[in-house]
Amino acid sequence: MYVITDKCVSCGSCADACPNEAIVEGADHYEINTDLCVECGTCQGECPNDAIEEE
């Protein structure tokens, strides 16, 4: 499972890259909807701040 950490600056790169639209803007930063995420890792590769980690 992937999680978006506090390093996120809400640039939207991960959300734009997600093939399942599983990433949405949250109160403080983007969040991953685990019901839609298929753990492909695309978002992690697109994040310029290394804010997405595998749990």
SVG drawing of the C-alpha trace seen along z (x, -y; Angstrom):
<svg xmlns="http://www.w3.org/2000/svg" viewBox="-13 -23 25 26">
<polyline fill="none" stroke="black" stroke-width="0.4" points="0.0,0.0 1.2,-3.5 0.8,-6.5 1.4,-10.2 3.5,-11.8 3.8,-15.3 6.5,-16.0 3.6,-16.5 3.3,-20.1 0.0,-19.4 1.5,-19.9 -0.9,-17.4 1.7,-15.4 0.7,-12.1 -3.1,-12.7 -2.5,-13.5 -0.5,-10.3 -2.8,-7.9 -4.5,-5.6 -7.4,-4.9 -8.0,-8.4 -7.3,-7.1 -5.6,-10.3 -7.6,-13.2 -6.8,-16.5 -7.2,-16.3 -7.3,-18.9 -3.5,-19.2 -2.2,-17.3 -3.2,-14.8 -4.4,-11.4 -4.7,-7.9 -8.1,-6.3 -7.2,-2.7 -10.4,-1.3 -9.4,-2.6 -5.6,-2.1 -4.2,0.9 -0.7,0.3 0.9,-0.2 3.5,-2.6 3.0,-5.2 2.3,-8.0 5.5,-7.3 7.6,-7.6 5.9,-10.9 6.3,-12.7 9.1,-15.3 9.3,-15.5 9.6,-11.8 6.4,-12.2 4.9,-8.8 6.1,-5.8 5.3,-2.1 4.0,-1.0"/>
</svg>
